[in-house]
Amino acid sequence: MSNDIAKTQQERQAQSGAPRFRQPSDIIEREDGFHIFMDMPGVAKGDLVIDLEDSELVVSGRACAELPEGEKYLEVEFGSCEYRRAFKLSDTVDRERIRASLSNGVLELFLPKAEAAQPRRIEIKAG
């Protein structure tokens, strides 16, 4: 099965002609949930896709760098490429309230904790 997945990824990369990268990410757990910050240089909002299927959250995007006629690259570090990153979600994440925002080349995903997973204080009643 994993060979089929690798082959499919290689075929997609060959079709698009763009290299594929696993973008750097920071994952922070806070009391309200999980915050994921991902570098997405050159990716416009319209070229970014976030899919949630069962317990897997998949982020993919495409950065396009077109040179004007008559110009050529001498060195490429920010050229066209595709990004893809997948995250397995636990039952502690409230899938219905996941939010995403893209600002200055950084994607922020907020994965709130499910109500049952959030810490809460137990009230003590006088007897």
N, C-alpha and C positions, 0 to 999 in steps of 0.2 A: 504494500500500500504506500509506504513512504517513498519508494522509487517512482511510483506513478505521480505523486505530488511533486517531487523534485523535477520530473520530466515535464509536467504541465507548467511549472514555474519557468523552466528553461525555455520552453516553447513560447510562452508569453513574452519573455524578455527578448527572444530572437525576433518575434513579430514586431515589437515596439521599437527595438533597436536601442533602448535605453537601459543602462545598468540598474539593478534593483538593490536597494539598501535597507537595512534594518535601522531605523533612525534612533538616535540617542534619546533616552527617556528617563525622567525622574518620577518615582512613585512615592507619595507621601501619605501616611495614614494620619488622619486627624479624628477628633471625636465625632464629627458629623459624617465622615466618609473618607474615601480615597481620592486623592488628586493626582492625576497623571499629567506631566508636562512633557511635550515632545517637540523637538526641533523639526520644523518643516520648511526649510529655506526654499524660497521660490515657488511654493505651492499656493495657488489661489484657492479661495473657498470653493469655487466651482469644480476644481480638480481634486477635491478631497472627498472621500467616501468613508463613512463609519457604519459598519454592519454589526448587528447583534443577532446571533443565532444560538439558541439554547444557552450554553454557558460560555460562549466564546465571543469576544468583542474584537473585531478586525478593523484596523485603520489602514487605509491605503490612499496614496496620493501620487500626483505626477507633477514634476517641475519641468517646465519647458523653457529652454534657452535658445532662441533663434538669433543667429547673427545676420546683420544686414548684408546685402549683396556686396561682394568684393572683400569681405573680412574673413579671417580664418583664425582659429584658436592656435595659440602657441603653447598654452598649457591650460588644462581644464580641471578645475576643482569644484565649480558650481554649475556644471552643464546640466543638460536634460537628464532626468533620472526618475525612477519610480521608487516609492517608499511603501513598505508593508510591515505591519507589526500586529501580532495577535496576542490577546490576553485571555487567560482562563479566569472566569469569574466564579467566586464562591457564592454560597447561599446568603452570605451576609450583605450582598449588594442588592439594593432595590432597583431592579432593571427598568422599572417604569419611570424613574425620575433621573436617569442619566442625562447629563448636559454636556455640551461641547462648545468651545469658543476658540476662534483663531485670531491672534493679534500679533503683529510684528514678527511673523514667521514662527510663532510658538503656538501649538495646539494645547489647550487645557481641557482635559476631560474631568468631570466631577462624577464620581460614582458614590452616591449616598448610601449609607448603611441602612439596611432594612430596619424597620421599627423594632423588631424582636432582637436585633443584634446590637442596638445602641445601649450604652450603659444607662442605667436609671437608678435613682435613689428610692429605696423602699421606705415608705412612711411607717413610723412606729406609733401605734395607737396605745393610749393608756387603758389599762384594764381595770 
